[in-house]
Every structure is written in C-alpha cells, then in structure tokens.
Amino acid sequence: MAKDKDTTRRVTLTNDFHHSAVTLMVGEDGKLNPGQVRRARRALCGISGCTCAGNLGERGPQAEAAPNDDGTQLEFRNAETGEWSHQ
C-alpha cells in the first residue's frame, strides 16, 4: 500500500558519535513501524552493546525530530518556532 505524499515527511536522524545519519519516511503522527526502528538502529549505531545513543541510535541535537522514550514515535520540531510537538 503506497503512502499518501501529503501525510508523510522525510525525517533525518543523526548520531554525532559515529558520524552517521538515516532518513526515514514517517506519517504526520510520527509513529514508526518495527522495520523503521530496526533500520534506524542499524544505520545509526549497529554495534552490539554500544551505549553511545538513545533508543533509535540517535545522539546529539536532532534538527527535525526526536524519538519518544521508547523509540516508537517521533516528536517534530516546528521550523518557525523551534518548539517540539508532543503528540
């Protein structure tokens, strides 16, 4: 099933320790499916036992979005105000 372009956005997460980044297509609700979670973790920090990062492998300031506490949903930063959405 194809996602509607109006309800998805490209979000890039980074890890400033490993100098890595991953771009994900997520819906406006910010929910991540299990495949997206695995992809982010593998791309940002695929080292078993490494404690460099958060639930998705992200580390350092995130420009567009940041994961919630369990890493299954993203909160988005408003480009105009700089405030985070809390869904």
C-alpha distances in whole Angstrom, upper triangle without the diagonal:
4,7,9,12,15,14,13,16,18,20,23,25,28,31,34,36,34,33,30,26,23,20,17,14,14,14,17,18,18,17,16,14,17,15,16,19,20,20,22,24,25,25,27,29,29,32,33,35,35,36,35,32,30,28,25,28,28,32,34,33,30,29,26,25,26,25,26,29,26,24,21,21,22,24,24,28,29,30,33,34,33,32,30,27,28,25
4,7,9,12,11,11,14,15,18,21,23,26,29,32,34,33,31,28,24,21,18,15,12,12,12,15,17,17,16,16,15,17,16,16,19,20,19,21,24,24,24,26,29,28,32,33,36,35,36,35,32,30,27,24,27,27,31,32,31,27,27,23,23,25,24,26,28,27,24,21,20,21,23,23,26,26,27,30,32,31,30,28,26,27,24
4,6,9,8,7,10,12,15,18,21,24,27,30,33,31,30,26,23,19,16,13,9,9,8,11,13,14,13,13,13,17,15,14,18,20,18,19,23,23,23,24,27,28,31,32,34,34,34,33,30,27,25,22,25,25,28,30,28,25,24,20,20,22,21,23,26,24,22,19,17,18,20,19,22,23,23,26,28,27,27,24,22,23,21
4,5,6,7,10,13,16,19,22,25,29,32,34,33,31,28,24,21,18,15,11,11,9,11,13,14,15,16,16,20,19,17,21,23,21,22,25,26,25,27,30,30,34,35,37,36,36,35,31,29,27,25,27,27,30,31,29,25,24,20,20,22,22,24,27,26,23,21,19,18,20,19,21,21,22,24,26,26,26,24,21,23,20
4,6,5,8,10,14,17,20,23,27,30,32,31,29,26,22,19,16,13,10,10,9,11,14,14,16,16,17,21,20,18,21,23,21,21,25,26,24,25,29,30,33,35,37,35,35,34,30,29,27,24,26,25,28,29,27,23,21,18,18,21,22,24,27,27,23,21,19,18,19,17,19,19,19,22,24,24,24,22,21,22,21
4,6,8,11,14,18,21,24,28,30,33,33,31,28,24,21,17,15,12,11,9,9,12,14,16,17,19,22,22,19,22,25,23,23,26,28,26,27,30,32,35,37,38,37,36,34,31,29,28,25,27,26,29,29,27,23,21,17,18,21,22,23,27,27,24,21,19,18,18,16,18,17,18,20,22,22,22,21,18,20,19
4,7,11,13,17,19,23,26,29,32,31,29,26,23,20,16,13,10,8,6,6,9,10,12,14,15,19,19,17,19,22,21,20,24,26,24,25,28,29,33,34,36,34,34,32,29,26,25,22,25,24,27,27,25,21,20,16,16,18,19,20,24,23,20,18,15,14,15,14,16,16,17,19,21,21,20,18,16,18,15
4,7,9,13,16,19,23,26,28,27,26,23,19,16,12,10,6,5,4,6,9,9,11,12,13,17,16,14,16,19,18,17,21,22,21,21,25,26,30,31,32,31,31,29,26,24,22,19,22,21,24,24,22,19,17,14,13,16,16,18,22,21,18,16,14,13,14,12,15,15,16,19,21,20,20,18,16,17,16
4,6,10,13,16,20,22,25,25,23,20,16,14,10,8,5,5,6,7,10,9,12,12,15,18,17,14,16,19,17,16,19,21,19,19,23,24,28,30,31,29,29,27,23,22,21,18,20,18,21,21,19,15,14,10,11,14,15,17,21,21,18,16,13,11,12,10,13,13,13,17,18,17,18,16,15,17,16
4,7,10,13,17,19,22,21,19,16,13,10,6,6,5,6,9,10,13,11,13,12,15,17,16,12,15,17,14,13,17,18,16,16,20,22,25,27,29,27,26,24,21,20,19,16,17,16,18,19,17,14,12,9,10,13,14,17,21,21,17,16,14,12,13,11,13,14,14,18,19,18,18,17,16,18,18
4,7,10,14,16,19,19,17,14,10,8,5,5,6,7,10,11,13,10,12,11,14,16,15,12,13,15,13,11,14,16,14,14,17,19,22,25,26,24,23,21,18,16,16,13,14,12,15,15,14,10,9,6,7,9,11,15,18,18,14,14,12,9,11,9,11,13,13,17,18,16,16,14,14,16,16
4,7,10,13,16,15,13,10,7,6,4,6,9,10,14,14,16,13,15,13,16,17,16,12,13,15,12,10,13,14,11,11,14,17,20,22,24,21,21,18,15,15,15,12,12,10,12,13,12,8,8,7,8,10,12,15,18,18,15,15,14,11,12,11,12,15,14,18,19,16,17,16,17,18,19
4,7,10,13,12,11,9,6,5,6,8,11,12,15,16,17,13,14,13,16,16,15,12,11,13,11,8,10,12,10,8,11,14,17,19,20,18,17,14,12,11,12,9,9,6,9,10,9,6,8,8,7,8,9,13,15,16,12,14,13,10,12,11,12,16,16,19,20,17,17,15,16,18,19
4,6,9,9,7,6,4,7,9,11,15,16,19,20,20,17,18,16,19,19,18,14,14,15,13,9,11,12,9,7,10,13,15,18,19,16,15,12,10,11,12,10,8,5,6,7,8,7,9,10,10,10,12,15,17,17,14,16,16,13,15,14,15,18,18,21,21,18,19,17,19,20,22
4,6,6,6,5,6,9,12,14,18,19,22,23,23,19,20,18,20,20,19,16,15,15,14,10,10,11,9,6,8,11,13,15,16,12,12,9,7,9,12,10,7,5,4,6,9,9,12,13,13,12,13,16,17,17,15,17,18,16,17,17,18,21,21,24,24,20,21,19,21,22,24
4,6,5,7,9,12,15,17,21,22,25,26,26,22,23,22,24,23,23,20,18,19,17,14,14,15,13,9,10,14,15,18,18,14,13,9,9,12,15,13,10,8,6,6,8,10,12,15,15,14,16,19,19,20,18,21,21,19,19,19,19,22,21,24,24,21,22,21,23,24,26
4,6,8,11,14,17,20,23,24,28,28,28,25,25,23,25,24,23,21,19,19,18,15,14,14,13,9,9,12,12,15,15,11,11,7,8,12,15,14,10,9,7,8,11,13,16,18,18,16,17,20,20,21,19,22,22,21,22,22,22,25,25,28,28,24,25,23,26,27,28
4,5,9,12,16,18,22,23,27,28,28,24,25,22,24,23,21,19,18,17,16,13,12,12,10,7,7,10,10,14,14,11,12,9,10,13,15,13,10,10,9,11,14,14,17,19,19,17,18,21,21,21,19,22,23,21,23,23,23,27,26,29,29,26,27,25,27,28,29
4,7,11,14,17,21,22,26,27,28,24,25,23,24,23,22,19,19,18,16,14,14,13,10,8,10,12,13,17,18,14,15,12,12,15,17,15,11,10,10,10,13,13,15,17,17,17,18,22,22,23,20,23,23,21,22,22,22,25,24,27,27,24,25,24,26,27,29
4,7,11,14,17,19,23,24,25,21,22,19,21,20,18,16,15,15,12,10,11,10,7,5,8,10,12,16,17,14,15,12,12,14,15,12,10,9,10,11,13,12,14,15,16,15,16,20,21,21,18,20,20,18,20,20,20,23,23,26,27,23,25,23,25,26,27
4,7,10,14,16,19,21,21,18,19,17,18,18,16,13,13,14,11,8,10,10,7,6,9,12,15,18,19,17,17,14,13,14,14,11,10,8,10,11,12,11,12,12,13,13,14,18,20,20,16,18,18,16,17,17,18,21,20,23,24,21,22,20,22,23,24
4,7,10,12,16,18,19,15,16,14,15,15,13,10,11,11,8,6,9,9,6,7,10,12,15,18,20,18,18,16,14,14,14,10,10,9,12,14,14,12,13,12,12,13,13,17,19,18,15,16,15,14,16,16,17,20,20,23,24,21,22,20,21,22,22
4,7,10,13,15,17,13,14,12,14,15,13,10,12,13,10,8,12,12,10,10,14,16,19,21,23,21,22,19,17,16,16,12,13,12,15,16,15,12,12,11,11,13,13,17,20,19,15,15,15,13,15,14,16,18,18,21,23,20,21,19,19,21,21
4,6,10,12,13,10,11,9,11,12,11,7,10,11,9,8,12,13,11,12,15,17,20,22,24,22,22,21,18,17,15,12,13,13,16,18,17,14,14,11,11,12,12,16,18,17,14,13,12,11,13,13,15,18,18,22,23,21,21,18,18,19,18
4,7,10,12,9,10,9,11,13,12,9,12,14,12,11,15,16,15,16,19,20,24,25,27,26,26,24,21,19,18,15,17,16,19,21,20,16,15,12,12,14,14,17,20,19,15,14,12,11,14,13,16,17,18,21,23,21,21,19,18,19,18
4,7,8,6,7,7,9,12,12,9,11,14,13,12,16,17,16,17,20,21,25,26,27,26,26,24,21,19,17,14,17,16,19,21,19,16,15,12,11,12,12,14,17,16,13,11,9,9,11,11,14,16,17,20,21,20,19,16,15,16,14
4,5,5,7,8,10,14,14,12,14,17,16,16,19,21,20,21,24,25,28,29,30,29,28,27,24,21,19,17,20,19,22,23,22,18,17,14,12,14,14,15,18,18,15,12,10,10,11,11,14,15,17,20,21,20,19,16,14,15,12
4,5,8,11,13,17,18,15,16,20,19,18,21,23,22,22,25,27,30,31,32,31,29,28,24,22,20,18,21,20,23,23,21,17,16,13,11,13,14,15,18,18,16,14,10,9,10,9,12,12,15,17,18,17,16,13,11,12,10
4,6,9,12,15,17,14,15,19,19,18,20,23,23,22,25,26,29,30,30,29,28,27,23,20,18,17,20,19,22,23,21,18,18,14,12,13,12,12,16,15,14,11,8,8,8,9,13,14,17,19,19,18,16,13,10,10,7
4,6,10,13,14,11,12,16,16,14,17,19,19,18,21,23,26,26,27,26,25,23,20,17,15,13,17,16,18,20,18,15,15,12,9,10,9,10,13,13,11,8,5,5,6,8,11,13,16,19,19,17,16,12,10,10,8
4,7,10,12,10,10,14,14,13,15,18,18,18,20,22,24,25,26,25,24,23,20,17,14,13,16,16,19,21,20,17,18,15,12,12,9,10,13,11,9,6,4,6,9,11,15,17,20,22,22,21,19,15,13,12,10
4,7,8,6,6,10,11,10,12,15,15,16,18,18,21,22,23,22,22,21,18,15,12,10,14,14,18,20,20,17,18,15,12,12,9,11,13,11,8,5,6,8,11,13,17,19,21,24,24,22,21,17,16,15,13
4,5,5,6,9,10,11,13,14,16,17,18,18,21,21,23,23,23,23,20,17,14,12,15,17,20,23,23,20,21,19,16,15,13,14,15,13,10,7,9,11,15,17,20,23,25,28,28,26,25,21,19,19,17
4,5,5,6,9,10,11,12,14,15,16,16,19,18,20,20,21,21,18,16,13,11,14,16,20,23,23,21,23,21,18,17,14,15,15,12,10,8,11,13,17,19,23,25,27,31,31,28,27,23,22,21,19
4,5,5,6,9,10,10,12,14,15,14,18,18,20,20,21,21,19,17,14,12,14,16,20,23,24,21,22,20,18,17,15,17,18,15,12,11,13,15,18,20,23,26,27,31,31,29,28,25,23,23,21
4,5,5,6,9,10,10,12,14,14,17,18,20,20,20,19,17,15,12,9,12,13,17,20,20,17,19,17,14,14,12,14,16,14,10,9,10,11,15,16,20,22,24,27,28,25,24,21,20,20,19
4,5,5,6,9,10,11,12,12,15,15,17,17,17,17,14,12,9,6,9,11,15,18,19,16,18,17,14,13,10,12,13,11,7,7,9,11,15,16,20,23,24,28,28,25,24,21,20,19,18
4,6,5,6,8,10,11,10,13,13,15,15,16,16,14,13,10,8,10,12,16,19,21,19,21,20,17,16,14,16,16,13,11,11,13,15,18,20,23,26,27,31,31,28,27,24,24,23,22
4,6,5,6,8,10,9,13,14,17,16,17,17,15,14,12,9,10,12,16,19,20,17,19,18,16,15,14,17,18,16,12,12,14,15,18,19,22,25,26,29,30,27,27,24,24,24,23
4,6,5,6,8,9,12,14,16,15,15,14,12,11,9,6,7,8,12,15,16,14,16,15,13,12,11,14,15,14,10,11,12,12,15,16,19,22,23,26,27,24,24,21,21,21,21
4,6,5,6,6,9,10,12,11,12,11,9,9,8,5,5,8,11,15,17,15,18,17,15,14,12,14,15,13,10,12,14,14,17,19,21,25,25,29,29,26,25,22,23,22,22
4,6,6,4,8,10,12,12,14,13,12,13,11,9,8,11,14,17,19,18,20,20,18,17,15,18,18,16,14,15,17,17,21,22,24,27,28,31,32,28,28,26,26,26,26
4,6,6,10,12,15,13,15,13,12,13,13,9,8,10,12,15,17,16,18,17,16,16,15,19,19,18,15,16,17,17,20,20,22,25,25,29,30,26,27,24,25,26,26
4,6,9,12,14,11,12,10,9,10,11,8,5,6,9,12,14,13,15,16,15,14,13,17,17,16,13,16,17,16,18,19,20,24,24,27,28,24,24,22,23,24,24
4,6,8,10,8,9,8,8,10,10,8,5,8,10,13,16,15,18,19,18,16,15,18,18,17,14,17,18,18,20,22,23,27,27,30,30,27,27,24,26,26,26
4,6,9,8,11,11,11,12,12,10,8,11,13,17,19,19,22,22,20,19,17,20,19,18,16,18,20,20,23,24,26,30,30,34,34,30,30,27,28,28,28
4,6,6,9,10,11,13,13,12,10,13,14,17,21,21,24,25,23,21,19,22,21,19,18,20,22,23,25,27,28,32,32,36,36,32,32,29,31,30,31
4,6,9,11,12,13,13,13,11,15,16,20,23,23,26,27,24,22,20,22,20,18,17,20,23,23,26,28,30,34,34,38,37,34,33,31,31,31,31
4,6,9,11,12,13,14,12,15,15,19,22,23,26,27,25,22,20,21,19,18,17,20,23,24,26,28,30,34,35,38,37,33,33,30,31,30,31
4,6,8,10,12,12,10,12,12,15,19,20,23,24,22,20,18,20,18,17,17,20,22,22,24,26,27,31,32,35,34,31,30,28,29,28,29
4,6,8,10,12,9,11,10,13,17,18,22,23,21,18,16,18,16,15,15,19,21,21,22,24,25,29,30,33,32,28,28,25,27,26,27
4,7,10,11,8,9,7,10,14,15,19,20,19,16,15,17,16,16,15,19,20,19,21,22,23,27,27,30,29,26,26,23,25,25,26
4,7,8,5,5,5,8,12,12,16,17,15,12,12,13,12,13,12,15,16,16,17,19,20,23,24,27,26,23,22,20,22,21,23
4,6,5,5,6,10,12,12,15,16,13,10,8,10,9,9,8,12,13,13,14,16,18,22,23,26,25,21,20,18,19,18,19
4,6,7,10,13,14,14,17,17,14,10,8,9,7,6,5,9,11,11,14,16,18,22,24,27,26,23,21,18,19,18,18
4,5,9,12,14,12,15,15,12,9,7,10,10,9,6,9,10,10,13,15,17,21,22,26,25,22,21,18,18,18,18
4,7,10,13,12,15,15,13,11,10,12,12,12,9,12,14,13,16,17,19,22,23,27,26,23,22,20,21,21,21
4,7,9,8,11,12,10,8,8,11,12,13,10,13,13,12,13,14,15,19,20,23,23,19,19,17,18,18,20
4,7,8,11,13,12,10,11,13,14,15,13,16,16,14,15,16,16,20,20,23,22,19,19,17,19,20,21
4,6,10,12,12,10,12,15,15,17,15,18,18,15,15,16,15,18,18,21,20,16,17,16,19,19,22
4,6,9,10,9,12,14,16,18,16,18,17,14,13,13,11,15,15,17,16,13,14,13,16,17,20
4,6,6,6,10,13,15,17,14,16,14,11,11,10,9,12,12,16,15,12,12,11,14,15,17
4,6,8,12,15,18,19,17,18,16,12,11,9,7,10,9,12,13,9,11,11,13,16,18
4,7,11,13,17,18,15,16,13,10,9,6,5,8,8,12,12,9,11,9,11,14,15
4,7,10,13,14,12,12,10,6,5,4,6,9,11,14,14,11,11,8,9,11,12
4,7,10,11,9,10,8,5,5,7,8,12,14,17,16,13,12,9,10,11,12
4,7,8,5,7,6,4,6,9,11,15,17,20,19,16,15,11,11,11,11
4,6,5,7,6,6,7,10,13,16,19,21,20,17,15,11,11,9,10
4,6,8,9,10,10,14,16,20,22,25,23,20,18,14,14,12,13
4,6,8,10,12,16,18,22,24,27,26,23,21,17,16,14,14
4,6,7,10,13,16,20,22,25,24,21,19,16,15,14,14
4,7,10,13,17,20,22,25,25,22,20,16,15,14,12
4,7,10,13,16,19,22,21,19,17,13,12,10,9
4,6,10,13,15,18,18,15,14,10,9,9,9
4,7,10,13,15,14,12,10,6,6,6,7
4,6,9,12,12,9,8,6,5,8,9
4,6,9,8,6,6,4,6,10,12
4,6,6,5,5,6,7,11,13
4,6,6,8,9,11,15,17
4,6,8,11,12,16,18
4,5,9,11,14,17
4,7,10,13,16
4,7,10,13
4,6,10
4,6
4
